[in-house]
Amino acid sequence: MAASKDAAVNKSDPARAADKPNTAKATAKSKGIAVLEGLLGKESAPVIPLPGRKVEPPKKAGWQPKWLRKLRWRHAIIGASFLGLVAVPATLASLYMAFIAADQYHSTASFAVRSIEGGVSGDILGMFSQASGSSTVSDSYILIDYILSERMAADADRRFKLEDVYATRGLDYFYGIGSHLPIEDKLAYWRDMVNVNFDHASGIMQVNVKAFEPKQAQEIAQFIVDQSDNLVNSLSLSARNDVLRAAQDEVLAGEARLSKARAGLRDYRDKSQEISPEEGAKLAIQLIGGLEGELTKLNADLATAKSQMSEDTPRIRVLKTRIESLEQQLAVERQRLGAGEKGTSGADNPNAPDVAGRIAEFEELETEREFAERAYTAALAALEKARVEANNRQRYLALFIEPTLSQMAQYPARLLNAFLVALGLLFAWGIGVMAYYNIRDRA
């Protein structure tokens, strides 16, 4: 038995000797892996002891989870800022829109500035497309500025008392108007409650009025339509008067000139006591010719009588008396033809004009009268033409959708407003966080 035990012991010694090299190799390999893991920075890698270095034992992990151990103070501040700047304000805005904001009703009216010129269109679309001319478009922009102007806001305030119509409803201080506000603040609120849309292609203008009561919104929209109609009519009348004023001035000037020419011609006729010197000269020449013919006949009769009778006979004396009368009458007619004044002679009035002078003066006055009449007639024709053109260019307000009466509140857009508030806050908060990290990375 002892011999067998010794043999077993002797037999196991070579086996142990053979296992020792394998154990040494495994130990060296595990140390190499540990060194490599230490260089790679793994947390599980053991710290390699160096000469003169004290190795601290690794700290045991606490009860916090792994994601919580990675948090820093800046993460907590960013989270708190999100809650304070985005989540809470967005929630409050949503609650305000859902439970506090008062309902607003709208009234819509559509109209266009039209002109009479251009004829009549065959369809409705063509009728409104004709209003897209340059003149009516400019008038439409003038009307838009007037609706959103301080004058319109002041007129509406005097008519409806905007501070009463748009007074705060309940706790809705955001959409309500204040009290004792200046006209500038009222104008800003007016532009928030009144919206004007203009289609340049068709010339159609749409006015949308908001109020807390549907009837009030309709009344304000009707007031805007009435005031716009008055403005268009006044502008049209002013433009018409401007067009007619020049033509009317020409008519007045022509009328005054014609009256002056007629007065001068009348004074000449009163002075000369003849309608026309040309006609008077013709009659005088005929009369003188007749007298001369009669005088020639009497002279012939006198010569015949003298050959048969003595000078003292009554017939010869009668013939001589008639001849002297005809000669005096002929001299008077000739003098009248030369001087033109009744009962005067050229010796008594040497400055009196002759027939040629009277005819020249009369023709000058008559020419002035005829020219003044023609100018007056042309001015009247121009005035009538300007009146027709002014009537054709007249503007008017074509209302095709009267102010509507709303039955359901359309404003404020609660979901949209709440979403826009949340989106805006989130956008601003994101920009702030990105700016912080940008500055932190560059520091």
Contacts in CASP RR format, 6 or more apart in sequence:
PFRMAT RR
TARGET T0000
AUTHOR 0000-0000-0000
METHOD contacts of the structure
MODEL  1
MAASKDAAVNKSDPARAADKPNTAKATAKSKGIAVLEGLLGKESAPVIPL
PGRKVEPPKKAGWQPKWLRKLRWRHAIIGASFLGLVAVPATLASLYMAFI
AADQYHSTASFAVRSIEGGVSGDILGMFSQASGSSTVSDSYILIDYILSE
RMAADADRRFKLEDVYATRGLDYFYGIGSHLPIEDKLAYWRDMVNVNFDH
ASGIMQVNVKAFEPKQAQEIAQFIVDQSDNLVNSLSLSARNDVLRAAQDE
VLAGEARLSKARAGLRDYRDKSQEISPEEGAKLAIQLIGGLEGELTKLNA
DLATAKSQMSEDTPRIRVLKTRIESLEQQLAVERQRLGAGEKGTSGADNP
NAPDVAGRIAEFEELETEREFAERAYTAALAALEKARVEANNRQRYLALF
IEPTLSQMAQYPARLLNAFLVALGLLFAWGIGVMAYYNIRDRA
34 45 0 8 1.000
34 46 0 8 1.000
34 48 0 8 1.000
35 48 0 8 1.000
37 44 0 8 1.000
37 45 0 8 1.000
38 45 0 8 1.000
38 46 0 8 1.000
38 47 0 8 1.000
38 48 0 8 1.000
47 55 0 8 1.000
49 55 0 8 1.000
61 69 0 8 1.000
78 433 0 8 1.000
78 436 0 8 1.000
81 429 0 8 1.000
81 433 0 8 1.000
82 429 0 8 1.000
85 425 0 8 1.000
85 428 0 8 1.000
85 429 0 8 1.000
86 422 0 8 1.000
86 425 0 8 1.000
86 426 0 8 1.000
86 429 0 8 1.000
89 421 0 8 1.000
89 425 0 8 1.000
90 418 0 8 1.000
90 421 0 8 1.000
90 422 0 8 1.000
90 425 0 8 1.000
90 426 0 8 1.000
93 417 0 8 1.000
93 418 0 8 1.000
93 421 0 8 1.000
93 422 0 8 1.000
94 418 0 8 1.000
94 421 0 8 1.000
94 422 0 8 1.000
96 174 0 8 1.000
97 412 0 8 1.000
97 414 0 8 1.000
97 415 0 8 1.000
97 417 0 8 1.000
97 418 0 8 1.000
98 414 0 8 1.000
98 418 0 8 1.000
100 170 0 8 1.000
100 171 0 8 1.000
100 172 0 8 1.000
101 172 0 8 1.000
101 174 0 8 1.000
101 175 0 8 1.000
101 412 0 8 1.000
101 414 0 8 1.000
102 169 0 8 1.000
102 170 0 8 1.000
102 172 0 8 1.000
102 175 0 8 1.000
102 176 0 8 1.000
102 212 0 8 1.000
103 212 0 8 1.000
103 409 0 8 1.000
103 411 0 8 1.000
104 175 0 8 1.000
104 210 0 8 1.000
104 211 0 8 1.000
104 212 0 8 1.000
104 409 0 8 1.000
104 410 0 8 1.000
104 411 0 8 1.000
104 412 0 8 1.000
105 210 0 8 1.000
105 211 0 8 1.000
105 212 0 8 1.000
105 213 0 8 1.000
105 214 0 8 1.000
105 217 0 8 1.000
105 406 0 8 1.000
105 408 0 8 1.000
105 409 0 8 1.000
105 410 0 8 1.000
105 411 0 8 1.000
106 208 0 8 1.000
106 209 0 8 1.000
106 210 0 8 1.000
106 211 0 8 1.000
106 217 0 8 1.000
106 406 0 8 1.000
106 410 0 8 1.000
106 411 0 8 1.000
107 208 0 8 1.000
107 209 0 8 1.000
107 211 0 8 1.000
107 214 0 8 1.000
107 217 0 8 1.000
107 218 0 8 1.000
107 220 0 8 1.000
107 221 0 8 1.000
107 403 0 8 1.000
107 404 0 8 1.000
107 405 0 8 1.000
107 406 0 8 1.000
108 206 0 8 1.000
108 207 0 8 1.000
108 208 0 8 1.000
108 209 0 8 1.000
108 221 0 8 1.000
108 401 0 8 1.000
108 403 0 8 1.000
108 404 0 8 1.000
109 206 0 8 1.000
109 207 0 8 1.000
109 209 0 8 1.000
109 221 0 8 1.000
109 222 0 8 1.000
109 224 0 8 1.000
109 225 0 8 1.000
109 399 0 8 1.000
109 401 0 8 1.000
109 402 0 8 1.000
109 403 0 8 1.000
109 404 0 8 1.000
110 204 0 8 1.000
110 205 0 8 1.000
110 206 0 8 1.000
110 207 0 8 1.000
110 399 0 8 1.000
110 400 0 8 1.000
110 401 0 8 1.000
111 204 0 8 1.000
111 205 0 8 1.000
111 207 0 8 1.000
111 225 0 8 1.000
111 228 0 8 1.000
111 397 0 8 1.000
111 398 0 8 1.000
111 399 0 8 1.000
111 400 0 8 1.000
111 401 0 8 1.000
112 128 0 8 1.000
112 131 0 8 1.000
112 136 0 8 1.000
112 140 0 8 1.000
112 202 0 8 1.000
112 203 0 8 1.000
112 204 0 8 1.000
112 205 0 8 1.000
112 397 0 8 1.000
112 398 0 8 1.000
112 400 0 8 1.000
113 131 0 8 1.000
113 136 0 8 1.000
113 139 0 8 1.000
113 140 0 8 1.000
113 143 0 8 1.000
113 203 0 8 1.000
113 205 0 8 1.000
113 232 0 8 1.000
113 395 0 8 1.000
113 396 0 8 1.000
113 397 0 8 1.000
113 398 0 8 1.000
114 127 0 8 1.000
114 130 0 8 1.000
114 131 0 8 1.000
114 136 0 8 1.000
114 395 0 8 1.000
114 396 0 8 1.000
114 397 0 8 1.000
114 398 0 8 1.000
115 130 0 8 1.000
115 131 0 8 1.000
115 133 0 8 1.000
115 135 0 8 1.000
115 136 0 8 1.000
115 392 0 8 1.000
115 393 0 8 1.000
115 394 0 8 1.000
115 395 0 8 1.000
116 391 0 8 1.000
116 392 0 8 1.000
116 393 0 8 1.000
116 394 0 8 1.000
116 396 0 8 1.000
117 392 0 8 1.000
117 393 0 8 1.000
118 130 0 8 1.000
118 392 0 8 1.000
119 130 0 8 1.000
120 127 0 8 1.000
121 127 0 8 1.000
121 129 0 8 1.000
121 130 0 8 1.000
125 202 0 8 1.000
128 202 0 8 1.000
128 203 0 8 1.000
128 204 0 8 1.000
128 398 0 8 1.000
129 201 0 8 1.000
129 202 0 8 1.000
131 202 0 8 1.000
131 203 0 8 1.000
131 398 0 8 1.000
132 200 0 8 1.000
132 201 0 8 1.000
132 202 0 8 1.000
132 203 0 8 1.000
135 393 0 8 1.000
136 203 0 8 1.000
136 395 0 8 1.000
137 200 0 8 1.000
137 203 0 8 1.000
139 232 0 8 1.000
139 235 0 8 1.000
139 395 0 8 1.000
140 198 0 8 1.000
140 203 0 8 1.000
140 205 0 8 1.000
141 198 0 8 1.000
142 231 0 8 1.000
142 235 0 8 1.000
143 205 0 8 1.000
143 228 0 8 1.000
143 231 0 8 1.000
143 232 0 8 1.000
144 196 0 8 1.000
144 198 0 8 1.000
144 205 0 8 1.000
146 152 0 8 1.000
146 227 0 8 1.000
146 228 0 8 1.000
146 231 0 8 1.000
147 194 0 8 1.000
147 196 0 8 1.000
147 207 0 8 1.000
147 224 0 8 1.000
147 227 0 8 1.000
147 228 0 8 1.000
148 190 0 8 1.000
148 191 0 8 1.000
148 194 0 8 1.000
148 196 0 8 1.000
150 183 0 8 1.000
150 184 0 8 1.000
150 187 0 8 1.000
152 190 0 8 1.000
152 224 0 8 1.000
152 227 0 8 1.000
153 162 0 8 1.000
153 183 0 8 1.000
153 186 0 8 1.000
153 187 0 8 1.000
153 190 0 8 1.000
154 183 0 8 1.000
154 186 0 8 1.000
155 223 0 8 1.000
155 227 0 8 1.000
156 162 0 8 1.000
156 190 0 8 1.000
156 220 0 8 1.000
156 223 0 8 1.000
156 224 0 8 1.000
157 163 0 8 1.000
157 183 0 8 1.000
157 186 0 8 1.000
159 223 0 8 1.000
160 216 0 8 1.000
160 219 0 8 1.000
160 220 0 8 1.000
160 223 0 8 1.000
162 177 0 8 1.000
162 186 0 8 1.000
162 189 0 8 1.000
162 190 0 8 1.000
163 177 0 8 1.000
163 178 0 8 1.000
163 179 0 8 1.000
163 180 0 8 1.000
163 181 0 8 1.000
165 211 0 8 1.000
165 212 0 8 1.000
165 213 0 8 1.000
165 216 0 8 1.000
165 220 0 8 1.000
166 176 0 8 1.000
166 177 0 8 1.000
166 189 0 8 1.000
166 193 0 8 1.000
166 211 0 8 1.000
166 212 0 8 1.000
167 176 0 8 1.000
167 177 0 8 1.000
167 178 0 8 1.000
167 179 0 8 1.000
168 176 0 8 1.000
168 177 0 8 1.000
168 178 0 8 1.000
169 175 0 8 1.000
169 176 0 8 1.000
169 212 0 8 1.000
175 412 0 8 1.000
177 186 0 8 1.000
177 189 0 8 1.000
181 189 0 8 1.000
193 209 0 8 1.000
193 210 0 8 1.000
193 211 0 8 1.000
194 207 0 8 1.000
194 208 0 8 1.000
194 209 0 8 1.000
194 210 0 8 1.000
194 220 0 8 1.000
194 224 0 8 1.000
195 207 0 8 1.000
195 208 0 8 1.000
195 210 0 8 1.000
196 205 0 8 1.000
196 206 0 8 1.000
196 207 0 8 1.000
196 208 0 8 1.000
197 205 0 8 1.000
197 206 0 8 1.000
197 208 0 8 1.000
198 204 0 8 1.000
198 205 0 8 1.000
198 206 0 8 1.000
199 205 0 8 1.000
199 206 0 8 1.000
207 221 0 8 1.000
207 224 0 8 1.000
207 225 0 8 1.000
209 217 0 8 1.000
209 220 0 8 1.000
209 221 0 8 1.000
209 224 0 8 1.000
209 403 0 8 1.000
210 217 0 8 1.000
210 411 0 8 1.000
211 217 0 8 1.000
211 220 0 8 1.000
214 405 0 8 1.000
214 406 0 8 1.000
214 407 0 8 1.000
215 405 0 8 1.000
217 406 0 8 1.000
218 403 0 8 1.000
218 404 0 8 1.000
218 405 0 8 1.000
218 406 0 8 1.000
221 403 0 8 1.000
221 404 0 8 1.000
222 402 0 8 1.000
222 403 0 8 1.000
225 397 0 8 1.000
225 399 0 8 1.000
225 402 0 8 1.000
225 403 0 8 1.000
228 397 0 8 1.000
229 397 0 8 1.000
229 399 0 8 1.000
232 395 0 8 1.000
232 396 0 8 1.000
232 397 0 8 1.000
233 395 0 8 1.000
233 396 0 8 1.000
233 397 0 8 1.000
235 395 0 8 1.000
236 394 0 8 1.000
236 395 0 8 1.000
236 396 0 8 1.000
239 390 0 8 1.000
239 393 0 8 1.000
239 395 0 8 1.000
240 390 0 8 1.000
240 391 0 8 1.000
240 393 0 8 1.000
240 394 0 8 1.000
243 386 0 8 1.000
243 389 0 8 1.000
243 390 0 8 1.000
243 393 0 8 1.000
244 383 0 8 1.000
244 386 0 8 1.000
244 387 0 8 1.000
244 390 0 8 1.000
246 386 0 8 1.000
247 379 0 8 1.000
247 382 0 8 1.000
247 383 0 8 1.000
247 385 0 8 1.000
247 386 0 8 1.000
247 387 0 8 1.000
248 383 0 8 1.000
250 379 0 8 1.000
250 382 0 8 1.000
250 383 0 8 1.000
251 376 0 8 1.000
251 379 0 8 1.000
251 380 0 8 1.000
251 382 0 8 1.000
251 383 0 8 1.000
253 379 0 8 1.000
254 372 0 8 1.000
254 375 0 8 1.000
254 376 0 8 1.000
254 379 0 8 1.000
255 376 0 8 1.000
255 379 0 8 1.000
257 372 0 8 1.000
257 375 0 8 1.000
257 376 0 8 1.000
258 369 0 8 1.000
258 372 0 8 1.000
258 373 0 8 1.000
258 375 0 8 1.000
258 376 0 8 1.000
260 372 0 8 1.000
261 365 0 8 1.000
261 368 0 8 1.000
261 369 0 8 1.000
261 371 0 8 1.000
261 372 0 8 1.000
262 369 0 8 1.000
262 372 0 8 1.000
264 365 0 8 1.000
265 365 0 8 1.000
265 366 0 8 1.000
265 369 0 8 1.000
268 361 0 8 1.000
268 362 0 8 1.000
268 365 0 8 1.000
269 275 0 8 1.000
272 340 0 8 1.000
272 358 0 8 1.000
272 362 0 8 1.000
273 342 0 8 1.000
274 280 0 8 1.000
276 362 0 8 1.000
277 355 0 8 1.000
277 358 0 8 1.000
277 359 0 8 1.000
277 362 0 8 1.000
278 359 0 8 1.000
278 362 0 8 1.000
281 337 0 8 1.000
281 355 0 8 1.000
281 359 0 8 1.000
284 333 0 8 1.000
284 336 0 8 1.000
284 337 0 8 1.000
285 337 0 8 1.000
287 333 0 8 1.000
288 330 0 8 1.000
288 333 0 8 1.000
288 334 0 8 1.000
288 337 0 8 1.000
291 326 0 8 1.000
291 329 0 8 1.000
291 330 0 8 1.000
291 333 0 8 1.000
292 330 0 8 1.000
294 326 0 8 1.000
295 323 0 8 1.000
295 326 0 8 1.000
295 327 0 8 1.000
295 330 0 8 1.000
298 319 0 8 1.000
298 322 0 8 1.000
298 323 0 8 1.000
298 326 0 8 1.000
299 323 0 8 1.000
301 319 0 8 1.000
302 316 0 8 1.000
302 319 0 8 1.000
302 320 0 8 1.000
302 323 0 8 1.000
305 313 0 8 1.000
305 315 0 8 1.000
305 316 0 8 1.000
305 319 0 8 1.000
306 316 0 8 1.000
309 315 0 8 1.000
309 316 0 8 1.000
310 316 0 8 1.000
332 343 0 8 1.000
335 345 0 8 1.000
335 346 0 8 1.000
336 342 0 8 1.000
336 343 0 8 1.000
337 355 0 8 1.000
338 346 0 8 1.000
338 354 0 8 1.000
338 355 0 8 1.000
339 345 0 8 1.000
339 346 0 8 1.000
339 349 0 8 1.000
339 352 0 8 1.000
339 354 0 8 1.000
340 352 0 8 1.000
340 353 0 8 1.000
340 354 0 8 1.000
340 355 0 8 1.000
340 358 0 8 1.000
341 349 0 8 1.000
341 352 0 8 1.000
344 352 0 8 1.000
346 352 0 8 1.000
353 361 0 8 1.000
END
